[in-house]
Amino acid sequence: MAGGGVKPGIVYGETDEFGYNIIKDPVHVHDFHATVLHLMGLNHEKLIFRHLGRRYRLTDVSGNVIKELIS
């Protein structure tokens, strides 16, 4: 990620030497989506769409903005 309000030149998280297991600061895809939506000026908790009569959020029922990535 670069620009758009993201801190420049940082590394967030860490994996093992094989890049398979997360060692530090795991990020779920819902957290990533919530952060991107926040940087675009959208509230991910209020962005709801209907499908087959059920209300859904793009970040499902989870998703937290990763404050450490935002400048």
Biotite code that builds the C-alpha atoms (Angstrom):
import biotite.structure as struc

atoms = struc.array([
    struc.Atom([0.000, 0.000, 0.000], chain_id="A", res_id=1, res_name="MET", atom_name="CA", element="C"),
    struc.Atom([1.305, 3.444, -0.831], chain_id="A", res_id=2, res_name="ALA", atom_name="CA", element="C"),
    struc.Atom([-0.134, 6.938, -0.578], chain_id="A", res_id=3, res_name="GLY", atom_name="CA", element="C"),
    struc.Atom([-3.692, 7.779, 0.298], chain_id="A", res_id=4, res_name="GLY", atom_name="CA", element="C"),
    struc.Atom([-2.998, 8.310, 4.010], chain_id="A", res_id=5, res_name="GLY", atom_name="CA", element="C"),
    struc.Atom([-0.827, 5.240, 4.663], chain_id="A", res_id=6, res_name="VAL", atom_name="CA", element="C"),
    struc.Atom([2.407, 5.720, 6.640], chain_id="A", res_id=7, res_name="LYS", atom_name="CA", element="C"),
    struc.Atom([5.341, 5.627, 4.221], chain_id="A", res_id=8, res_name="PRO", atom_name="CA", element="C"),
    struc.Atom([8.192, 3.167, 4.588], chain_id="A", res_id=9, res_name="GLY", atom_name="CA", element="C"),
    struc.Atom([6.820, 0.869, 7.296], chain_id="A", res_id=10, res_name="ILE", atom_name="CA", element="C"),
    struc.Atom([6.558, -2.892, 7.553], chain_id="A", res_id=11, res_name="VAL", atom_name="CA", element="C"),
    struc.Atom([3.544, -4.198, 9.453], chain_id="A", res_id=12, res_name="TYR", atom_name="CA", element="C"),
    struc.Atom([3.456, -7.786, 10.672], chain_id="A", res_id=13, res_name="GLY", atom_name="CA", element="C"),
    struc.Atom([5.934, -10.608, 10.478], chain_id="A", res_id=14, res_name="GLU", atom_name="CA", element="C"),
    struc.Atom([5.990, -14.203, 9.249], chain_id="A", res_id=15, res_name="THR", atom_name="CA", element="C"),
    struc.Atom([8.331, -17.133, 9.818], chain_id="A", res_id=16, res_name="ASP", atom_name="CA", element="C"),
    struc.Atom([11.328, -17.742, 7.554], chain_id="A", res_id=17, res_name="GLU", atom_name="CA", element="C"),
    struc.Atom([9.131, -19.676, 5.091], chain_id="A", res_id=18, res_name="PHE", atom_name="CA", element="C"),
    struc.Atom([6.446, -16.963, 4.925], chain_id="A", res_id=19, res_name="GLY", atom_name="CA", element="C"),
    struc.Atom([3.821, -19.493, 5.998], chain_id="A", res_id=20, res_name="TYR", atom_name="CA", element="C"),
    struc.Atom([2.980, -18.805, 9.660], chain_id="A", res_id=21, res_name="ASN", atom_name="CA", element="C"),
    struc.Atom([2.173, -15.410, 11.138], chain_id="A", res_id=22, res_name="ILE", atom_name="CA", element="C"),
    struc.Atom([4.479, -14.506, 14.013], chain_id="A", res_id=23, res_name="ILE", atom_name="CA", element="C"),
    struc.Atom([3.489, -10.913, 14.797], chain_id="A", res_id=24, res_name="LYS", atom_name="CA", element="C"),
    struc.Atom([0.540, -8.580, 14.088], chain_id="A", res_id=25, res_name="ASP", atom_name="CA", element="C"),
    struc.Atom([-1.863, -10.762, 12.057], chain_id="A", res_id=26, res_name="PRO", atom_name="CA", element="C"),
    struc.Atom([-4.254, -8.962, 9.690], chain_id="A", res_id=27, res_name="VAL", atom_name="CA", element="C"),
    struc.Atom([-7.449, -10.599, 8.481], chain_id="A", res_id=28, res_name="HIS", atom_name="CA", element="C"),
    struc.Atom([-8.812, -9.726, 5.063], chain_id="A", res_id=29, res_name="VAL", atom_name="CA", element="C"),
    struc.Atom([-11.788, -8.018, 6.745], chain_id="A", res_id=30, res_name="HIS", atom_name="CA", element="C"),
    struc.Atom([-9.377, -5.767, 8.676], chain_id="A", res_id=31, res_name="ASP", atom_name="CA", element="C"),
    struc.Atom([-7.597, -4.909, 5.429], chain_id="A", res_id=32, res_name="PHE", atom_name="CA", element="C"),
    struc.Atom([-10.900, -4.088, 3.698], chain_id="A", res_id=33, res_name="HIS", atom_name="CA", element="C"),
    struc.Atom([-12.049, -1.968, 6.658], chain_id="A", res_id=34, res_name="ALA", atom_name="CA", element="C"),
    struc.Atom([-8.768, -0.024, 6.543], chain_id="A", res_id=35, res_name="THR", atom_name="CA", element="C"),
    struc.Atom([-8.976, 0.591, 2.790], chain_id="A", res_id=36, res_name="VAL", atom_name="CA", element="C"),
    struc.Atom([-12.612, 1.713, 3.074], chain_id="A", res_id=37, res_name="LEU", atom_name="CA", element="C"),
    struc.Atom([-11.658, 4.035, 5.942], chain_id="A", res_id=38, res_name="HIS", atom_name="CA", element="C"),
    struc.Atom([-8.893, 5.587, 3.829], chain_id="A", res_id=39, res_name="LEU", atom_name="CA", element="C"),
    struc.Atom([-11.450, 6.135, 1.052], chain_id="A", res_id=40, res_name="MET", atom_name="CA", element="C"),
    struc.Atom([-13.675, 7.999, 3.514], chain_id="A", res_id=41, res_name="GLY", atom_name="CA", element="C"),
    struc.Atom([-16.309, 5.274, 3.963], chain_id="A", res_id=42, res_name="LEU", atom_name="CA", element="C"),
    struc.Atom([-17.555, 3.816, 7.232], chain_id="A", res_id=43, res_name="ASN", atom_name="CA", element="C"),
    struc.Atom([-17.344, 0.051, 6.766], chain_id="A", res_id=44, res_name="HIS", atom_name="CA", element="C"),
    struc.Atom([-19.916, -0.556, 9.511], chain_id="A", res_id=45, res_name="GLU", atom_name="CA", element="C"),
    struc.Atom([-22.583, 1.447, 7.654], chain_id="A", res_id=46, res_name="LYS", atom_name="CA", element="C"),
    struc.Atom([-21.825, 0.166, 4.152], chain_id="A", res_id=47, res_name="LEU", atom_name="CA", element="C"),
    struc.Atom([-24.604, -2.421, 3.871], chain_id="A", res_id=48, res_name="ILE", atom_name="CA", element="C"),
    struc.Atom([-26.131, -4.119, 0.842], chain_id="A", res_id=49, res_name="PHE", atom_name="CA", element="C"),
    struc.Atom([-29.040, -6.531, 0.505], chain_id="A", res_id=50, res_name="ARG", atom_name="CA", element="C"),
    struc.Atom([-28.744, -9.920, -1.140], chain_id="A", res_id=51, res_name="HIS", atom_name="CA", element="C"),
    struc.Atom([-31.520, -12.531, -1.151], chain_id="A", res_id=52, res_name="LEU", atom_name="CA", element="C"),
    struc.Atom([-33.385, -10.636, 1.563], chain_id="A", res_id=53, res_name="GLY", atom_name="CA", element="C"),
    struc.Atom([-30.453, -10.483, 3.971], chain_id="A", res_id=54, res_name="ARG", atom_name="CA", element="C"),
    struc.Atom([-28.351, -7.474, 4.875], chain_id="A", res_id=55, res_name="ARG", atom_name="CA", element="C"),
    struc.Atom([-24.592, -7.882, 4.383], chain_id="A", res_id=56, res_name="TYR", atom_name="CA", element="C"),
    struc.Atom([-21.516, -5.766, 5.061], chain_id="A", res_id=57, res_name="ARG", atom_name="CA", element="C"),
    struc.Atom([-18.407, -5.911, 2.898], chain_id="A", res_id=58, res_name="LEU", atom_name="CA", element="C"),
    struc.Atom([-16.391, -6.598, 6.051], chain_id="A", res_id=59, res_name="THR", atom_name="CA", element="C"),
    struc.Atom([-18.901, -9.197, 7.310], chain_id="A", res_id=60, res_name="ASP", atom_name="CA", element="C"),
    struc.Atom([-19.495, -8.956, 11.073], chain_id="A", res_id=61, res_name="VAL", atom_name="CA", element="C"),
    struc.Atom([-15.842, -8.264, 11.831], chain_id="A", res_id=62, res_name="SER", atom_name="CA", element="C"),
    struc.Atom([-13.194, -5.968, 10.457], chain_id="A", res_id=63, res_name="GLY", atom_name="CA", element="C"),
    struc.Atom([-11.275, -3.344, 12.379], chain_id="A", res_id=64, res_name="ASN", atom_name="CA", element="C"),
    struc.Atom([-9.390, -0.380, 10.982], chain_id="A", res_id=65, res_name="VAL", atom_name="CA", element="C"),
    struc.Atom([-5.640, -0.881, 11.465], chain_id="A", res_id=66, res_name="ILE", atom_name="CA", element="C"),
    struc.Atom([-4.714, 2.435, 13.080], chain_id="A", res_id=67, res_name="LYS", atom_name="CA", element="C"),
    struc.Atom([-0.957, 1.681, 12.954], chain_id="A", res_id=68, res_name="GLU", atom_name="CA", element="C"),
    struc.Atom([-1.014, 1.914, 9.136], chain_id="A", res_id=69, res_name="LEU", atom_name="CA", element="C"),
    struc.Atom([-2.699, 5.306, 8.941], chain_id="A", res_id=70, res_name="ILE", atom_name="CA", element="C"),
    struc.Atom([-0.528, 8.410, 8.969], chain_id="A", res_id=71, res_name="SER", atom_name="CA", element="C"),
])
